[in-house]
Amino acid sequence: MEEKPRVVVTRSRRPETAAQDFSFTADTLPVDGALMDFRLRARETYRRLPMPSTAEEAWRRTDLRGLPVGAFRLPATDSYRDLPPVPAGLLKPLVSSQHGGQVVLLPGGSRADVDPALVKQGVIFTDLRTAEREHPDLVTQLAGELVRPEDGKFAALASAFSQDGVLLYVPKGVTVEQPLHSILWGAGPGLAHISHILVWLDEGASATYVHETASPDEGSASMHAGSLEVRVGNDASLKFVELQSWGKHVWNFTHARAQVERGGNLDWIFGAVGSKLTKTFAEIDLAGEGASGRMSGFYFTDGSQHLDLDTQQNHHAPHTTSDLLYKGALKGDSRMVWQGMIYVAPGAQKTDGYQANRNLVLSKGARADSIPGLEILADDVRCTHGATVGKLEEEPLFYLKSRGIPQVEAEQLVVEGFFDPIMQRIPFEGVRERFEQVIHRKMIAG
């Protein structure tokens, strides 16, 4: 497993080509709410933009021609009443013995609960529809500022047609001790689940937030398109855990962007184990001097799953630090694509940027493409990257088997050891246990 040499890469776009479009119309837009004007403008952008194609550099390795765009419909009000409920295990606290608050997003409905003590401190944690009614100025201030409809077809789709969503606001100087948790439960064949998550930690605030997307395995295709916008204010600190465990019939598209201001810190942990196909754009902007961001990724694909992760670490100010480590394993005929970029703006001196992607290929039919890149426009920086794709090493397997450990268990131990650096980055026992269960389940599957 040799490190790839350092290179400077600037991405370019190829001409877009027309493709079949979704059947969503203006009649499906919410008829009121603080974001109505924003949604109407986003819909115009959505109509103007073509579906992505492999002619575009960012989509060159992900082909959407099999996406049944005409088969999807938006959930009707209260659809969840006739669909499988959220499993009780998903509602349990992942990072503590209890939640500071929990928001559950369901097809055609939602429910929210937050500790009254946090409400007294000014913390807002609720579903997007409620936020539009009760906090319209805050919602309109945040929506579309980081993830813009112009960022792509699916960004415009999420901006225009979002029916589900969360608003988290932590006021200046407030520390939220108990973790906050939201889950988007995407049951229902043929449904398009569209979400918009807004997070703002004001100056000096601190919180831990876990957001999970999940669904049962169902026969017919369904879809999720999501927008995630995160603001971390001056000297604020956010631990954000994002878990994706869609069923293997789900087409999943997400645009996520976080902005960290002066002295702020973001610890962003991403886990992806489900879906038929996932395309995710995850971007962090270090906008203020001394800002820092860490991005940790875990993924395990099998069968015919396709996972395409596009990450960007943008250093816009001096003395900023970013650290990205994504690790994944692949089985069956699955495929993973990771494209990573560290960008250093002119004047962003004393930048320290690092990115690494490690892949473990466990079967002949699996494939991993790992593409790191640097674009540096300042001259006093330290930026490095590495990417590896390899197989299970025979020496540790032989050692374990020589001590009476069966082949399957030996392979599982080696894979768990491979993921250990990511597990060490997760200070939440419940999240680690969830990932460890996925490793075990996928290792023993045929």
C-alpha positions as CSV (number, residue, x, y, z in Angstrom):
1,M,0.0,0.0,0.0
2,E,2.0,2.9,-1.3
3,E,1.1,6.6,-0.7
4,K,0.1,8.5,-3.8
5,P,2.5,11.3,-4.7
6,R,1.5,14.9,-3.9
7,V,-0.2,16.6,-6.8
8,V,-2.1,19.8,-7.4
9,V,-5.5,19.3,-8.9
10,T,-8.1,21.8,-10.1
11,R,-11.5,20.4,-11.0
12,S,-13.2,21.4,-14.1
13,R,-16.7,20.8,-15.4
14,R,-17.7,19.2,-18.6
15,P,-20.7,20.2,-20.6
16,E,-24.0,19.0,-19.1
17,T,-26.4,16.9,-21.1
18,A,-30.2,16.7,-20.8
19,A,-31.8,13.7,-19.1
20,Q,-35.2,12.6,-17.9
21,D,-36.6,14.7,-15.1
22,F,-38.7,14.1,-11.9
23,S,-42.4,14.6,-12.1
24,F,-42.6,17.0,-9.1
25,T,-44.6,20.1,-9.9
26,A,-45.4,23.5,-8.3
27,D,-48.6,21.9,-6.9
28,T,-46.4,19.8,-4.5
29,L,-44.7,22.8,-3.0
30,P,-45.7,23.8,0.6
31,V,-48.4,26.4,0.2
32,D,-47.3,28.6,3.1
33,G,-44.4,29.1,5.5
34,A,-41.4,31.5,5.9
35,L,-39.5,29.7,3.1
36,M,-42.1,30.0,0.4
37,D,-40.3,32.6,-1.6
38,F,-37.0,30.7,-1.2
39,R,-38.6,27.5,-2.4
40,L,-40.2,29.2,-5.5
41,R,-36.8,30.6,-6.5
42,A,-35.2,27.3,-5.9
43,R,-37.8,25.6,-8.0
44,E,-36.9,27.9,-10.9
45,T,-33.3,26.9,-10.5
46,Y,-34.3,23.2,-10.3
47,R,-36.2,23.5,-13.6
48,R,-33.3,25.2,-15.3
49,L,-30.6,22.7,-14.2
50,P,-30.3,19.4,-16.1
51,M,-30.0,16.1,-14.4
52,P,-26.3,15.2,-13.7
53,S,-24.5,13.0,-16.2
54,T,-21.2,11.3,-16.5
55,A,-20.1,14.2,-18.8
56,E,-19.5,16.2,-15.6
57,E,-16.3,15.6,-13.7
58,A,-18.0,15.3,-10.3
59,W,-20.4,12.7,-11.7
60,R,-18.0,10.9,-14.1
61,R,-18.0,7.7,-12.0
62,T,-21.7,7.7,-11.0
63,D,-24.2,6.9,-13.7
64,L,-27.8,7.8,-13.0
65,R,-29.4,6.3,-16.1
66,G,-30.9,3.6,-13.9
67,L,-32.7,6.1,-11.6
68,P,-36.4,5.6,-12.1
69,V,-37.2,9.4,-11.9
70,G,-40.8,9.1,-13.0
71,A,-41.7,6.5,-10.3
72,F,-41.2,8.8,-7.2
73,R,-43.9,10.8,-5.5
74,L,-43.8,13.0,-2.4
75,P,-45.4,11.6,0.8
76,A,-49.0,12.8,1.5
77,T,-49.8,14.2,4.9
78,D,-49.8,11.5,7.6
79,S,-48.5,8.8,5.2
80,Y,-46.5,7.3,8.1
81,R,-49.6,6.0,9.7
82,D,-49.9,3.3,7.1
83,L,-46.2,2.5,6.9
84,P,-43.7,0.5,9.1
85,P,-42.9,2.4,12.3
86,V,-39.5,3.5,13.4
87,P,-37.7,0.6,15.1
88,A,-37.4,1.2,18.8
89,G,-33.6,0.6,18.6
90,L,-33.2,3.6,16.4
91,L,-34.8,5.9,18.9
92,K,-32.5,4.9,21.8
93,P,-29.8,7.4,22.7
94,L,-26.6,6.7,20.8
95,V,-24.2,8.8,22.8
96,S,-25.6,9.0,26.3
97,S,-28.1,7.5,28.7
98,Q,-30.6,10.2,27.5
99,H,-31.3,12.8,24.9
100,G,-31.3,16.6,25.4
101,G,-33.9,16.5,22.7
102,Q,-35.1,14.3,19.8
103,V,-36.8,15.1,16.5
104,V,-38.3,12.3,14.4
105,L,-39.1,13.0,10.8
106,L,-41.7,10.7,9.2
107,P,-43.3,10.5,5.8
108,G,-45.9,13.2,6.0
109,G,-45.4,14.1,9.6
110,S,-42.9,14.7,12.5
111,R,-42.6,14.9,16.2
112,A,-40.2,16.8,18.4
113,D,-39.3,16.8,22.1
114,V,-36.6,18.9,23.8
115,D,-35.6,19.3,27.5
116,P,-37.5,22.3,29.0
117,A,-34.3,23.5,30.6
118,L,-32.7,23.9,27.2
119,V,-35.8,25.8,26.0
120,K,-35.4,28.2,28.9
121,Q,-31.8,28.9,27.8
122,G,-33.0,29.8,24.3
123,V,-32.1,26.5,22.5
124,I,-34.3,25.8,19.5
125,F,-34.5,22.2,18.3
126,T,-37.5,21.4,16.3
127,D,-38.8,20.2,12.9
128,L,-38.6,22.6,10.0
129,R,-42.3,23.2,9.5
130,T,-42.7,24.3,13.2
131,A,-39.6,26.4,12.8
132,E,-41.1,28.2,9.8
133,R,-44.1,29.1,11.9
134,E,-42.4,30.0,15.2
135,H,-39.0,31.2,14.1
136,P,-39.4,32.6,10.6
137,D,-36.6,35.2,10.8
138,L,-34.1,32.6,11.9
139,V,-35.1,30.1,9.2
140,T,-35.0,32.6,6.3
141,Q,-31.6,33.9,7.6
142,L,-30.0,30.4,7.4
143,A,-31.7,28.6,4.5
144,G,-29.7,28.7,1.3
145,E,-26.8,30.6,2.7
146,L,-24.3,27.7,2.6
147,V,-25.9,25.1,0.3
148,R,-27.3,27.1,-2.6
149,P,-29.8,25.8,-5.2
150,E,-27.3,26.6,-7.9
151,D,-24.9,24.0,-6.4
152,G,-26.6,21.3,-8.4
153,K,-29.8,19.6,-9.5
154,F,-30.3,17.8,-6.2
155,A,-29.3,20.8,-4.1
156,A,-32.1,22.7,-5.9
157,L,-34.5,19.8,-5.5
158,A,-33.9,19.7,-1.7
159,S,-34.2,23.5,-1.4
160,A,-37.5,23.6,-3.4
161,F,-39.4,20.5,-2.3
162,S,-38.2,19.8,1.3
163,Q,-41.0,18.4,3.4
164,D,-38.8,17.2,6.3
165,G,-36.2,19.1,8.2
166,V,-34.7,20.2,11.4
167,L,-33.7,23.6,12.9
168,L,-31.0,23.6,15.7
169,Y,-30.0,26.9,17.2
170,V,-27.8,27.2,20.3
171,P,-27.5,30.8,21.6
172,K,-24.3,32.7,22.4
173,G,-22.4,31.1,25.3
174,V,-24.8,28.2,25.9
175,T,-23.4,24.7,26.4
176,V,-25.8,21.8,25.7
177,E,-24.6,18.9,27.9
178,Q,-26.9,16.1,26.7
179,P,-26.7,15.1,23.0
180,L,-29.4,16.1,20.6
181,H,-30.7,13.5,18.2
182,S,-32.8,13.5,15.0
183,I,-33.8,10.7,12.7
184,L,-35.3,10.8,9.3
185,W,-37.3,7.5,8.8
186,G,-37.8,6.9,5.1
187,A,-40.3,4.1,4.9
188,G,-42.6,3.7,1.9
189,P,-41.8,2.3,-1.6
190,G,-41.8,4.8,-4.4
191,L,-41.6,7.8,-2.0
192,A,-39.2,10.7,-2.3
193,H,-38.0,11.9,1.1
194,I,-36.6,15.4,0.8
195,S,-35.0,17.1,3.8
196,H,-33.3,20.3,4.8
197,I,-31.3,20.5,8.0
198,L,-30.2,23.9,9.5
199,V,-27.7,24.2,12.3
200,W,-26.3,27.3,14.0
201,L,-24.1,27.5,17.0
202,D,-23.7,31.1,18.0
203,E,-20.5,32.5,19.5
204,G,-19.0,30.4,22.3
205,A,-21.8,27.8,22.2
206,S,-21.2,24.1,22.4
207,A,-23.3,21.0,21.5
208,T,-23.3,17.4,20.3
209,Y,-25.8,16.6,17.5
210,V,-26.5,13.2,16.0
211,H,-28.6,13.0,12.8
212,E,-29.5,9.7,11.3
213,T,-31.3,8.7,8.0
214,A,-32.7,5.1,7.8
215,S,-35.4,3.0,6.3
216,P,-36.5,-0.6,6.1
217,D,-35.5,-2.8,3.1
218,E,-38.4,-2.7,0.6
219,G,-38.8,-4.0,-2.9
220,S,-39.6,-0.9,-4.9
221,A,-37.1,1.9,-5.3
222,S,-37.4,5.1,-3.2
223,M,-35.2,8.2,-2.9
224,H,-33.8,10.8,-0.5
225,A,-32.5,14.2,-1.4
226,G,-31.1,16.3,1.4
227,S,-29.5,19.6,2.1
228,L,-27.4,20.2,5.3
229,E,-26.2,23.6,6.4
230,V,-24.1,24.0,9.5
231,R,-22.7,27.3,11.0
232,V,-20.2,27.2,13.8
233,G,-19.7,30.7,15.3
234,N,-16.7,32.3,16.8
235,D,-15.1,30.1,19.5
236,A,-18.1,27.7,19.3
237,S,-17.7,23.9,19.3
238,L,-19.9,21.3,17.6
239,K,-19.6,17.5,17.5
240,F,-21.8,16.4,14.6
241,V,-22.5,12.7,13.9
242,E,-24.2,11.8,10.6
243,L,-25.3,8.2,10.2
244,Q,-26.7,6.8,6.9
245,S,-28.3,3.4,7.1
246,W,-30.8,3.4,4.2
247,G,-32.3,0.2,2.8
248,K,-30.7,-1.2,-0.3
249,H,-33.5,0.1,-2.5
250,V,-32.8,3.8,-1.8
251,W,-31.2,6.3,-4.1
252,N,-29.6,8.9,-1.8
253,F,-28.3,12.4,-2.8
254,T,-27.0,14.9,-0.2
255,H,-25.3,18.3,-0.3
256,A,-23.7,19.2,3.0
257,R,-21.7,22.3,3.9
258,A,-20.3,23.6,7.2
259,Q,-18.8,27.0,7.9
260,V,-16.5,27.5,10.9
261,E,-15.8,31.0,12.1
262,R,-12.8,32.4,14.1
263,G,-11.6,30.0,16.8
264,G,-14.5,27.7,16.2
265,N,-14.2,23.9,16.0
266,L,-16.2,21.2,14.2
267,D,-15.8,17.5,14.7
268,W,-17.8,15.9,11.9
269,I,-18.2,12.1,11.9
270,F,-19.9,10.4,8.9
271,G,-21.0,6.8,8.6
272,A,-22.5,5.2,5.5
273,V,-23.6,1.6,5.4
274,G,-26.8,1.5,3.4
275,S,-28.6,2.6,0.2
276,K,-28.5,1.3,-3.4
277,L,-26.6,4.4,-4.5
278,T,-25.3,7.4,-2.6
279,K,-23.8,10.6,-3.9
280,T,-22.7,13.0,-1.2
281,F,-21.0,16.3,-1.4
282,A,-19.5,17.2,2.0
283,E,-17.7,20.6,2.3
284,I,-16.2,22.4,5.2
285,D,-15.3,26.1,5.0
286,L,-12.7,27.3,7.6
287,A,-13.7,31.0,7.3
288,G,-12.2,32.6,10.4
289,E,-8.6,32.7,11.7
290,G,-7.8,29.8,14.0
291,A,-10.8,27.7,12.9
292,S,-10.4,24.0,12.8
293,G,-12.4,21.1,11.4
294,R,-12.0,17.3,11.6
295,M,-13.9,15.0,9.2
296,S,-14.0,11.3,10.0
297,G,-15.7,8.8,7.7
298,F,-16.7,5.2,8.0
299,Y,-18.3,3.1,5.2
300,F,-18.9,-0.6,4.4
301,T,-20.5,-1.6,1.2
302,D,-21.6,-5.0,-0.1
303,G,-23.7,-6.5,-2.9
304,S,-24.1,-4.0,-5.7
305,Q,-24.0,-0.9,-3.5
306,H,-22.5,2.2,-5.1
307,L,-21.0,5.0,-2.8
308,D,-19.6,8.2,-4.2
309,L,-18.2,10.7,-1.6
310,D,-17.0,14.1,-2.7
311,T,-15.3,16.1,0.1
312,Q,-13.8,19.6,0.2
313,Q,-11.7,21.3,2.9
314,N,-11.6,25.0,2.2
315,H,-9.1,27.2,4.1
316,H,-10.1,30.8,3.7
317,A,-8.3,32.3,6.7
318,P,-4.8,32.1,8.3
319,H,-3.9,29.6,11.0
320,T,-6.7,27.2,10.1
321,T,-6.5,23.4,10.5
322,S,-8.3,20.5,8.8
323,D,-7.9,16.8,9.2
324,L,-9.8,14.2,7.2
325,L,-9.7,10.5,7.5
326,Y,-12.1,8.3,5.6
327,K,-11.8,4.5,5.9
328,G,-14.0,1.8,4.3
329,A,-14.4,-1.8,3.4
330,L,-16.0,-3.3,0.3
331,K,-17.5,-6.7,-0.5
332,G,-19.4,-8.3,-3.3
333,D,-19.6,-6.3,-6.5
334,S,-19.9,-3.0,-4.7
335,R,-18.0,0.2,-5.7
336,M,-16.8,3.2,-3.7
337,V,-15.5,6.5,-5.1
338,W,-13.9,9.2,-3.0
339,Q,-12.8,12.5,-4.4
340,G,-11.2,14.8,-1.9
341,M,-9.8,18.3,-2.3
342,I,-7.9,20.7,0.1
343,Y,-8.2,24.3,-1.1
344,V,-6.1,27.0,0.4
345,A,-7.1,30.6,-0.5
346,P,-4.6,33.4,-1.2
347,G,-3.6,34.9,2.1
348,A,-4.5,31.8,4.2
349,Q,-1.0,31.4,5.5
350,K,0.0,28.9,8.2
351,T,-2.7,26.5,7.0
352,D,-2.4,22.9,8.1
353,G,-4.4,20.6,6.0
354,Y,-4.4,16.8,5.8
355,Q,-6.6,14.2,4.1
356,A,-6.3,10.4,3.9
357,N,-8.5,7.7,2.4
358,R,-7.9,4.0,3.2
359,N,-9.9,1.2,1.5
360,L,-10.0,-2.5,2.2
361,V,-11.3,-4.6,-0.8
362,L,-12.6,-7.9,0.5
363,S,-13.7,-9.6,-2.8
364,K,-12.7,-9.8,-6.4
365,G,-15.7,-8.0,-7.7
366,A,-15.4,-4.9,-5.5
367,R,-13.7,-1.7,-6.6
368,A,-12.5,1.5,-4.9
369,D,-11.4,4.7,-6.6
370,S,-9.6,7.1,-4.4
371,I,-8.7,10.5,-5.8
372,P,-7.1,13.1,-3.5
373,G,-6.2,16.6,-4.6
374,L,-4.7,19.9,-3.5
375,E,-5.2,23.4,-4.7
376,I,-2.9,25.8,-2.9
377,L,-2.7,29.5,-3.5
378,A,-0.6,30.5,-0.4
379,D,3.1,29.9,0.1
380,D,3.4,29.2,3.9
381,V,1.3,26.1,4.4
382,R,1.6,22.4,5.3
383,C,-0.8,20.3,3.3
384,T,-0.5,16.5,2.7
385,H,-2.7,13.7,1.6
386,G,-2.6,9.9,1.1
387,A,-4.8,7.2,-0.5
388,T,-4.6,3.4,-0.3
389,V,-6.5,0.5,-1.7
390,G,-5.5,-2.9,-0.5
391,K,-6.6,-6.5,0.4
392,L,-6.6,-8.4,3.6
393,E,-3.0,-9.1,4.6
394,E,-2.1,-12.8,4.8
395,E,0.3,-12.5,7.7
396,P,-2.1,-11.4,10.4
397,L,-4.7,-13.9,9.1
398,F,-2.2,-16.7,9.3
399,Y,-1.1,-15.7,12.8
400,L,-4.7,-15.7,14.1
401,K,-5.6,-19.0,12.4
402,S,-2.5,-20.7,13.8
403,R,-3.9,-20.0,17.2
404,G,-7.2,-21.8,16.4
405,I,-9.3,-18.9,15.3
406,P,-11.6,-19.8,12.4
407,Q,-11.1,-18.1,9.0
408,V,-14.3,-16.0,9.2
409,E,-13.6,-14.8,12.8
410,A,-9.9,-14.0,11.9
411,E,-11.0,-11.9,8.9
412,Q,-13.5,-10.0,11.1
413,L,-10.8,-9.3,13.7
414,V,-8.4,-7.9,10.9
415,V,-11.2,-5.7,9.5
416,E,-12.0,-4.4,13.0
417,G,-8.4,-3.6,13.4
418,F,-8.4,-1.7,10.1
419,F,-11.3,0.4,11.3
420,D,-9.9,1.0,14.8
421,P,-8.3,4.5,13.9
422,I,-11.8,5.7,12.9
423,M,-13.4,4.1,16.0
424,Q,-10.9,6.0,18.2
425,R,-12.1,9.2,16.7
426,I,-15.7,8.5,17.9
427,P,-16.0,9.4,21.6
428,F,-19.6,7.9,21.6
429,E,-19.9,4.3,22.7
430,G,-23.4,3.9,21.2
431,V,-22.2,5.0,17.8
432,R,-19.1,2.7,18.0
433,E,-21.4,-0.2,18.9
434,R,-23.7,0.5,15.9
435,F,-20.7,0.5,13.5
436,E,-19.3,-2.7,15.1
437,Q,-22.6,-4.4,14.6
438,V,-22.6,-3.4,10.9
439,I,-19.1,-4.8,10.5
440,H,-20.1,-8.1,12.0
441,R,-23.3,-8.4,10.0
442,K,-21.6,-7.6,6.7
443,M,-18.7,-9.9,7.3
444,I,-20.8,-12.9,8.0
445,A,-23.2,-12.2,5.1
446,G,-22.7,-14.3,2.0
